[in-house]
Amino acid sequence: MIRRLSDLPAEAKANIRGGKGRALDVSLLKLGDMAGVLSLGRITLEPGASIGEHAHPNTEDLYLIVEGRGTGLLDGERFPVGPGDLFLVKAGGSHGLINDSEEPLTFIGLLTRSEEKA
């Protein structure tokens, strides 16, 4: 499989997970494209936009910051994020992201199933 970002449509979204403002989302992978992956996307938050802190009861989600700066939320903790930073919410946790800068904030989001326990 080969996918080029330039060939994929961007979907405008607003108020993601109870956050505020607008974002552009490009779906890179979806359910069925790769074992264990529910989705992989490239999301750009406009200045002032956010993804509301939300729970992941049965999934895990990784955010990798590509460009821009903002504030990450992980299990109620707030921390600064910038290019190259990543944070991971494990099943049972919560996370979100705030673009509190004056520039766009772009990240890769990878959503997977949580590991089954034997």
Salt bridges, closest charged atoms under 4 A:
ASP25 OD2 - LYS13 NZ 2.94
ASP33 OD2 - ARG3 NH1 3.01
GLU46 OE2 - ARG22 NE 3.30
GLU60 OE2 - LYS90 NZ 3.15
ASP61 OD2 - HIS56 NE2 3.58
ASP61 OD2 - HIS95 NE2 3.35
